[in-house]
Amino acid sequence: MPFRLDHAWVWDFWFADDGDTYHLFYLHAPKSLGDPELRHRNARIGHATSVDLVDWRDRGPVLGPGQPGAFDETATWTGSVVRGPDGTWRMFYTGARFLDTGGNVESIGVALSADLRTWTKQPGPIAEADGRWYEKLADSTWPEEAWRDPWVFPDPAGDGWHMLITARANHGAVDDRGVIGHATSPDLQVWTVRPPLSRVGAGFAHLEVPQIATVDGETVLLLSCDTPRLSAARRGAGQIGGVWSVPVGAVLGPYPVEEARLVVDESLYSGRLIDDRTGRTVMLAFDNRTDSDAGFTGSVSDPIRVSWSPGRRGIVSLAFESGSAQR
């Protein structure tokens, strides 16, 4: 059944799989705030476990904001978890710092764990937007310095590690600067920011929660962008937002994001792909609908069956294609 909390909204999430148990790390904020839009400034990271991606046991909060003046002083946002060669689990997460003068600066931090349950933050940030390629807070009318949603994975050739990041280029139309940021590390500790792996002008103001995965033997980039953050050209053409996919010729790009196709509309958002215990790739996403009575739903869906469609050049959701999303 969908993962939800009675007392809190749940939205973005990511997984770790220890071989026996799936670990869900999720953003949440108390419903007592009243306005769900306030959740972003009050986000904490929680933890739940499951053996089948369906029945979840909540383990409670594991990570919250830092001290005043820290890069994550306001909130802790979306990330990813990997296990290093030393056996230590590392959670790369977004630190958000909302300024009194207006705007929000995002950067990347890391926390360590031996068991996926108790986490210890390390000094940070470990990666920030580099103005040589990426937009800084004062570079446009955009209200944030986008540098979030780190997705970390090993180099295919065994040469260190890569991080994909939700970022914005420092040039182009304000509503069309969304790019996939990139950083590399030889050891998961020292990170070097690199040029983006996609081009500006692809039709997106931001490319959220990027993930590289393989579906039916095809390497794809999964990302999310809602309708208000599509470029004026895409919105003018009647396109809507949601979870998107695009095939990539190489794991390390370049990524032809301009060719992305919608997987599910924005009633579901922040999609994540993962293999279940049968080896089948499924997608989970958070329920992004707003009910006229209950307001923002804020829960994580059940697994949704997906497959690669050569004809559409993208991932298709069997539930979405039939018009009845499983959530």
FENUR-V352114 format. One record per residue. N is the residue number from 1. SS is DSSP state (a for helix, b for strand, c for the rest). NEAR is the number of other C-alpha atoms within 8 Angstrom. Layout:
{{N SS NEAR} {N SS NEAR}}
This chain:
{{1 c 7} {2 c 10} {3 b 11} {4 c 9} {5 c 8} {6 c 4} {7 c 7} {8 b 10} {9 b 16} {10 b 14} {11 b 14} {12 b 10} {13 b 12} {14 b 12} {15 b 10} {16 b 10} {17 b 8} {18 c 7} {19 c 5} {20 c 6} {21 c 10} {22 b 14} {23 b 13} {24 b 11} {25 b 11} {26 b 13} {27 b 14} {28 b 13} {29 b 12} {30 b 9} {31 a 10} {32 a 6} {33 a 8} {34 c 5} {35 c 7} {36 a 9} {37 a 5} {38 a 8} {39 a 13} {40 a 8} {41 a 8} {42 a 9} {43 c 13} {44 b 14} {45 b 14} {46 b 13} {47 b 14} {48 b 12} {49 b 12} {50 b 12} {51 c 9} {52 c 9} {53 c 10} {54 c 11} {55 c 10} {56 c 9} {57 b 7} {58 b 7} {59 b 8} {60 b 7} {61 b 9} {62 b 10} {63 b 9} {64 c 10} {65 c 11} {66 c 10} {67 c 7} {68 c 5} {69 c 5} {70 c 8} {71 c 12} {72 c 14} {73 c 13} {74 c 12} {75 b 16} {76 b 15} {77 b 14} {78 b 15} {79 b 14} {80 b 14} {81 b 12} {82 b 10} {83 b 9} {84 c 9} {85 c 5} {86 c 5} {87 c 7} {88 c 10} {89 b 13} {90 b 12} {91 b 11} {92 b 14} {93 b 16} {94 b 17} {95 b 18} {96 b 15} {97 b 13} {98 b 10} {99 c 8} {100 c 5} {101 c 4} {102 c 7} {103 c 11} {104 b 12} {105 b 13} {106 b 15} {107 b 17} {108 b 16} {109 b 15} {110 b 14} {111 b 12} {112 b 12} {113 b 12} {114 c 9} {115 c 6} {116 c 8} {117 c 8} {118 c 8} {119 c 10} {120 b 7} {121 b 8} {122 c 8} {123 c 7} {124 c 8} {125 c 11} {126 c 12} {127 b 11} {128 c 10} {129 c 13} {130 c 9} {131 c 8} {132 c 5} {133 c 9} {134 b 11} {135 c 16} {136 c 12} {137 a 12} {138 a 5} {139 a 7} {140 c 7} {141 c 6} {142 c 7} {143 c 8} {144 b 10} {145 b 13} {146 c 13} {147 b 16} {148 b 16} {149 b 16} {150 b 17} {151 b 13} {152 b 12} {153 b 8} {154 b 9} {155 c 9} {156 c 6} {157 c 4} {158 c 6} {159 c 8} {160 c 11} {161 b 13} {162 b 12} {163 b 12} {164 b 14} {165 b 14} {166 b 18} {167 b 16} {168 b 15} {169 b 13} {170 c 12} {171 c 7} {172 c 9} {173 c 7} {174 a 9} {175 a 12} {176 a 15} {177 c 17} {178 b 17} {179 b 15} {180 b 14} {181 b 16} {182 b 13} {183 b 12} {184 b 12} {185 b 12} {186 c 10} {187 c 7} {188 c 9} {189 c 7} {190 c 8} {191 c 11} {192 b 8} {193 b 11} {194 b 8} {195 c 7} {196 c 11} {197 c 12} {198 b 12} {199 c 10} {200 c 11} {201 c 11} {202 c 10} {203 c 13} {204 b 14} {205 c 13} {206 c 14} {207 c 14} {208 b 10} {209 b 15} {210 b 16} {211 b 11} {212 b 9} {213 b 9} {214 b 8} {215 b 11} {216 c 6} {217 c 5} {218 b 8} {219 b 13} {220 b 13} {221 b 13} {222 b 15} {223 b 14} {224 b 15} {225 b 14} {226 c 10} {227 a 11} {228 a 5} {229 a 11} {230 b 18} {231 c 11} {232 a 8} {233 a 8} {234 a 10} {235 a 11} {236 a 7} {237 c 6} {238 c 6} {239 c 8} {240 c 10} {241 c 14} {242 b 16} {243 b 17} {244 b 13} {245 b 14} {246 b 16} {247 b 12} {248 c 12} {249 c 8} {250 c 7} {251 c 8} {252 c 6} {253 c 9} {254 c 9} {255 b 12} {256 c 11} {257 a 9} {258 a 7} {259 a 6} {260 c 11} {261 b 11} {262 b 11} {263 b 13} {264 b 12} {265 b 11} {266 c 12} {267 c 9} {268 b 14} {269 b 13} {270 b 14} {271 b 14} {272 b 11} {273 b 10} {274 b 7} {275 b 9} {276 c 10} {277 c 6} {278 c 5} {279 c 6} {280 c 7} {281 b 12} {282 b 12} {283 b 12} {284 b 12} {285 b 12} {286 b 15} {287 b 14} {288 c 12} {289 c 9} {290 b 8} {291 b 8} {292 c 5} {293 c 4} {294 c 7} {295 b 7} {296 b 10} {297 c 11} {298 c 12} {299 c 13} {300 b 14} {301 c 14} {302 c 12} {303 c 11} {304 b 13} {305 b 10} {306 b 11} {307 b 11} {308 b 11} {309 b 9} {310 c 6} {311 c 4} {312 c 7} {313 c 10} {314 b 15} {315 b 14} {316 b 12} {317 b 12} {318 a 10} {319 a 11} {320 a 11} {321 a 8} {322 c 7} {323 c 6} {324 c 7} {325 c 8} {326 c 8} {327 c 9}}
